[in-house]
């Protein structure tokens, strides 16, 4: 199952996107189910990205708290292997270039969107991500065989991919583990 995060300050846009995705996405000739999580603030979405792995994130370009480019750059810090897309009703060439260069987006989708084109773009993004993850896995296997990577490092990479932040521990001066109330 693919996990998709949708971020937009307009709830009706989020609901419309979710309706498009509820039937699943065809990837390489197979219909795969998707789990969609929606967020109307980028800050809330980033909090979720710290603890839950997503395969794809689609963000609005213009939001009150931060731009889609700023959000996707911050999101990339937590989950660099997730595919990223921008959705916008504005044809801003400078913003598009910034999204491509700074947030490393996979695709820019204009509002209003065509459902078929949107699903096709999402399918391509998820297929590309799966290919990149398989390439990474194979490269890690070769690095392990060549002694450039330890089994522990490989296990930590996989844990971090599955559960972002799990390998980051906040240690106290006395060796205790400090748990933030925000994490509970």
ZABA-710548 format. One record per residue: residue in three letters; x negated, y, z negated of N, C-alpha, C in turn. Coordinates in steps of 0.1 Angstrom, whole numbers, always signed. Layout:
residues N
   aa    n.u    n.v    n.w   ca.u   ca.v   ca.w    c.u    c.v    c.w
  ala      X      Y      Z      X      Y      Z      X      Y      Z
...
end
This chain:
residues 184
   aa    n.u    n.v    n.w   ca.u   ca.v   ca.w    c.u    c.v    c.w
  unk     -8    -12     +0     +0     +0     +0     -9    +12     +0
  unk     -5    +22     +7    -12    +35     +8     -6    +45     -1
  unk    -14    +52     -8     -9    +63    -17    -12    +76    -11
  unk     -1    +84     -9     -2    +97     -3     +3   +108    -13
  unk     -5   +119    -13     -2   +131    -22     +3   +142    -12
  unk    +14   +148    -16    +19   +159     -8    +19   +171    -18
  unk    +14   +183    -13    +13   +195    -21    +19   +206    -13
  unk    +29   +212    -18    +35   +224    -12    +43   +232    -22
  unk    +43   +245    -22    +51   +252    -32    +66   +253    -29
  unk    +70   +247    -17    +84   +247    -14    +89   +233    -15
  unk    +99   +231    -25   +104   +218    -28   +111   +211    -16
  unk   +118   +220     -8   +125   +214     +3   +116   +208    +14
  unk   +104   +214    +15    +94   +209    +24    +89   +195    +19
  unk    +86   +195     +6    +82   +182     +0    +92   +171     +1
  unk   +105   +174     -1   +115   +164     +1   +117   +160    +15
  unk   +115   +169    +25   +116   +165    +39   +105   +156    +43
  unk    +93   +159    +38    +81   +151    +41    +83   +137    +35
  unk    +88   +136    +23    +90   +123    +16   +100   +115    +24
  unk   +110   +121    +29   +120   +114    +37   +114   +108    +50
  unk   +105   +115    +56    +99   +111    +68    +90    +98    +65
  unk    +84    +98    +53    +74    +88    +50    +80    +75    +43
  unk    +93    +76    +38    +99    +66    +30   +100    +52    +38
  unk   +101    +53    +51   +102    +41    +59    +89    +34    +62
  unk    +78    +40    +57    +65    +34    +59    +58    +40    +71
  unk    +45    +36    +73    +37    +41    +84    +31    +30    +92
  unk    +31    +31   +105    +25    +20   +113    +11    +23   +115
  unk     +3    +13   +110    -12    +14   +111    -17     +2   +119
  unk    -23     +4   +130    -29     -7   +138    -18    -17   +141
  unk     -6    -13   +145     +4    -22   +149    +12    -29   +137
  unk     +9    -25   +125    +16    -31   +113    +23    -19   +105
  unk    +35    -21   +101    +41    -11    +93    +37    -14    +78
  unk    +31     -4    +72    +26     -5    +59    +34     +5    +50
  unk    +38     +0    +38    +45     +9    +29    +36    +19    +23
  unk    +42    +30    +19    +35    +41    +13    +41    +45     +0
  unk    +33    +49     -9    +37    +55    -22    +34    +70    -21
  unk    +44    +78    -23    +43    +92    -21    +45    +99    -34
  unk    +36   +108    -38    +37   +116    -50    +37   +131    -45
  unk    +46   +138    -50    +48   +152    -46    +45   +162    -57
  unk    +39   +173    -54    +35   +183    -63    +38   +197    -58
  unk    +44   +206    -66    +47   +219    -61    +37   +229    -66
  unk    +26   +225    -73    +15   +233    -76     +2   +226    -74
  unk     -8   +233    -68    -21   +226    -66    -28   +222    -79
  unk    -26   +230    -90    -33   +227   -102    -28   +214   -108
  unk    -15   +212   -108     -9   +199   -112    -14   +187   -104
  unk    -15   +190    -91    -20   +179    -81    -34   +176    -84
  unk    -43   +186    -87    -57   +183    -91    -58   +175   -104
  unk    -49   +178   -113    -50   +170   -126    -47   +156   -123
  unk    -37   +153   -114    -34   +139   -111    -45   +133   -103
  unk    -52   +140    -94    -62   +135    -86    -74   +131    -94
  unk    -76   +137   -106    -87   +133   -115    -85   +119   -120
  unk    -73   +113   -120    -71   +100   -126    -65    +90   -117
  unk    -59    +94   -106    -52    +84    -97    -58    +86    -83
  unk    -62    +75    -77    -68    +75    -63    -57    +76    -53
  unk    -60    +85    -43    -51    +86    -31    -58    +83    -18
  unk    -51    +78     -9    -57    +75     +4    -56    +88    +13
  unk    -46    +96    +11    -44   +107    +20    -37   +118    +11
  unk    -42   +131    +14    -35   +142     +8    -32   +152    +19
  unk    -19   +157    +18    -15   +167    +28    -11   +179    +19
  unk    -17   +190    +23    -14   +203    +15     -9   +214    +24
  unk     -1   +222    +19     +3   +234    +26     -9   +244    +26
  unk     -9   +252    +36    -21   +261    +38    -19   +273    +28
  unk     -7   +279    +27     -5   +291    +19     +3   +287     +7
  unk     -3   +288     -5     +4   +286    -18     +0   +297    -27
  unk     +8   +301    -37     +6   +312    -46     -7   +311    -54
  unk     -9   +299    -60    -20   +297    -70    -34   +296    -63
  unk    -35   +289    -52    -47   +288    -44    -43   +284    -30
  unk    -52   +287    -21    -49   +283     -7    -51   +268     -5
  unk    -46   +263     +5    -47   +248     +8    -62   +245    +10
  unk    -70   +254    +16    -84   +251    +18    -91   +250     +4
  unk    -88   +259     -5    -94   +259    -19    -90   +246    -26
  unk    -77   +243    -25    -72   +230    -31    -79   +218    -26
  unk    -80   +217    -12    -86   +205     -6   -101   +204     -9
  unk   -108   +216    -10   -122   +215    -14   -124   +210    -28
  unk   -115   +214    -37   -115   +209    -51   -111   +195    -52
  unk   -101   +191    -44    -97   +177    -44   -108   +168    -39
  unk   -116   +173    -29   -127   +165    -23   -137   +162    -34
  unk   -139   +171    -43   -149   +168    -54   -145   +156    -62
  unk   -132   +154    -64   -127   +142    -72   -126   +130    -63
  unk   -122   +131    -50   -120   +120    -42   -125   +123    -28
  unk   -138   +121    -26   -144   +125    -13   -140   +116     -1
  unk   -135   +104     -4   -132    +94     +6   -117    +95    +10
  unk   -109   +103     +4    -95   +105     +8    -94   +113    +20
  unk    -85   +109    +29    -83   +117    +41    -75   +130    +37
  unk    -78   +141    +44    -72   +154    +40    -66   +160    +53
  unk    -54   +166    +51    -47   +173    +62    -40   +186    +56
  unk    -39   +195    +65    -33   +208    +62    -20   +210    +70
  unk    -10   +215    +63     +3   +218    +69     +6   +232    +68
  unk     +9   +239    +79    +11   +254    +79    +20   +259    +89
  unk    +28   +269    +85    +37   +276    +95    +30   +287   +101
  unk    +17   +290    +98    +10   +301   +103     -1   +297   +112
  unk     -2   +304   +124    -13   +301   +133    -24   +310   +130
  unk    -32   +306   +121    -44   +314   +116    -56   +307   +120
  unk    -63   +312   +131    -75   +305   +136    -86   +305   +126
  unk    -88   +316   +119    -99   +317   +109    -96   +307    +98
  unk    -84   +306    +94    -80   +297    +83    -82   +283    +88
  unk    -78   +280   +100    -80   +266   +105    -95   +263   +106
  unk   -103   +272   +110   -118   +269   +111   -123   +267    +97
  unk   -118   +275    +87   -123   +273    +73   -118   +259    +68
  unk   -106   +255    +71   -101   +242    +67   -110   +231    +72
  unk   -113   +232    +85   -121   +222    +91   -135   +221    +86
  unk   -142   +233    +85   -156   +234    +80   -158   +232    +65
  unk   -149   +238    +57   -151   +238    +43   -144   +226    +36
  unk   -132   +223    +40   -124   +212    +33   -125   +199    +41
  unk   -131   +200    +52   -133   +188    +61   -120   +180    +63
  unk   -110   +188    +68    -97   +181    +70    -97   +172    +83
  unk    -89   +163    +83    -87   +154    +94    -79   +160   +105
  unk    -68   +167   +101    -59   +172   +111    -51   +184   +105
  unk    -47   +193   +114    -40   +205   +110    -26   +203   +117
  unk    -15   +203   +109     -2   +201   +114     +6   +214   +112
  unk    +13   +218   +123    +21   +230   +122    +35   +228   +117
  unk    +41   +238   +110    +55   +237   +106    +62   +245   +116
  unk    +74   +242   +120    +80   +229   +117    +73   +218   +125
  unk    +73   +206   +120    +67   +195   +126    +77   +186   +133
  unk    +71   +178   +142    +79   +167   +149    +76   +155   +140
  unk    +87   +148   +136    +85   +136   +128    +76   +126   +134
  unk    +78   +123   +147    +69   +113   +153    +55   +117   +153
  unk    +52   +130   +156    +38   +135   +157    +32   +134   +142
  unk    +40   +138   +132    +35   +138   +119    +31   +123   +115
  unk    +40   +114   +117    +38   +100   +113    +26    +95   +121
  unk    +24    +99   +134    +13    +94   +142     +0   +100   +136
  unk     +0   +112   +132    -12   +119   +126    -16   +112   +113
  unk     -6   +109   +105     -8   +102    +92    -13    +88    +95
  unk     -8    +81   +104    -12    +68   +108    -27    +68   +112
  unk    -30    +78   +121    -44    +79   +125    -54    +82   +113
  unk    -50    +91   +104    -58    +94    +93    -60    +82    +84
  unk    -50    +75    +81    -51    +63    +73    -59    +52    +79
  unk    -58    +50    +93    -66    +40   +100    -80    +44   +100
  unk    -83    +57   +102    -97    +62   +102   -103    +60    +88
  unk    -95    +63    +77   -100    +62    +64   -104    +47    +61
  unk    -95    +38    +65    -98    +23    +63   -110    +19    +70
  unk   -112    +24    +82   -125    +21    +90   -137    +27    +83
  unk   -136    +39    +78   -147    +45    +70   -150    +37    +57
  unk   -140    +33    +50   -142    +26    +38   -148    +12    +41
  unk   -144     +6    +52   -150     -7    +55   -165     -5    +59
  unk   -168     +5    +67   -182     +8    +70   -190    +11    +57
  unk   -184    +18    +48   -191    +21    +35   -194     +8    +28
  unk   -184     -1    +27   -185    -14    +20   -196    -22    +27
  unk   -197    -23    +40   -207    -30    +47   -221    -24    +45
  unk   -222    -11    +45   -235     -4    +43   -239     -7    +28
  unk   -230     -7    +19   -234    -10     +5   -238    -24     +4
  unk   -232    -34    +11   -237    -48    +10   -251    -49    +16
  unk   -254    -42    +26   -268    -42    +32   -277    -36    +22
  unk   -274    -24    +16   -282    -18     +6   -285    -27     -6
  unk   -275    -35    -10   -276    -44    -21   -286    -55    -17
  unk   -284    -60     -5   -293    -71     -1   -308    -66     +1
  unk   -309    -54     +4   -323    -48     +6   -329    -43     -7
  unk   -321    -44    -18   -326    -39    -31   -326    -24    -33
  unk   -319    -17    -24   -318     -2    -25   -306     +2    -34
  unk   -298     -8    -38   -286     -6    -46   -285    -18    -56
  unk   -282    -15    -68   -280    -26    -78   -265    -30    -78
  unk   -263    -42    -84   -249    -46    -85   -241    -37    -94
  unk   -248    -32   -104   -241    -23   -114   -237    -10   -107
  unk   -246     -4    -98   -243     +8    -91   -231     +6    -81
  unk   -231     -6    -75   -221     -9    -66   -207    -11    -73
  unk   -207    -17    -84   -195    -19    -92   -190     -5    -97
  unk   -199     +4   -101   -195    +17   -106   -189    +25    -94
  unk   -194    +24    -82   -189    +31    -71   -174    +26    -68
  unk   -173    +13    -69   -159     +7    -66   -149    +11    -77
  unk   -154    +11    -89   -145    +15   -100   -141    +30    -98
  unk   -150    +38    -95   -147    +53    -93   -138    +55    -82
  unk   -139    +47    -71   -130    +48    -60   -116    +44    -63
  unk   -115    +34    -71   -101    +29    -75    -95    +38    -86
  unk   -103    +42    -95    -98    +50   -106   -107    +62   -108
  unk   -104    +73   -101   -113    +85   -103   -115    +89   -117
  unk   -128    +92   -121   -131    +97   -134   -134    +86   -144
  unk   -131    +73   -141   -133    +63   -150   -148    +61   -155
  unk   -157    +64   -146   -171    +63   -150   -177    +75   -157
  unk   -169    +85   -158   -174    +97   -165   -169    +97   -179
  unk   -178    +97   -189   -174    +96   -203   -179   +109   -210
  unk   -171   +115   -218   -174   +127   -225   -179   +122   -239
  unk   -193   +122   -241   -199   +117   -253   -201   +129   -263
  unk   -198   +126   -276   -201   +135   -287   -215   +134   -291
  unk   -220   +144   -299   -234   +144   -304   -237   +132   -312
  unk   -227   +126   -319   -230   +114   -327   -228   +101   -320
  unk   -226   +102   -307   -224    +89   -299   -210    +85   -297
  unk   -200    +93   -303   -186    +89   -302   -181    +94   -288
  unk   -170    +88   -284   -163    +92   -271   -153   +102   -275
  unk   -154   +114   -268   -144   +125   -270   -133   +124   -260
  unk   -121   +123   -265   -109   +122   -256   -102   +136   -257
  unk    -99   +142   -246    -92   +154   -245    -77   +151   -246
  unk    -70   +160   -252    -55   +158   -253    -49   +159   -239
  unk    -55   +166   -230    -50   +167   -216    -50   +153   -209
  unk    -59   +145   -213    -60   +132   -207    -50   +121   -212
  unk    -44   +124   -223    -34   +115   -229    -21   +115   -223
end
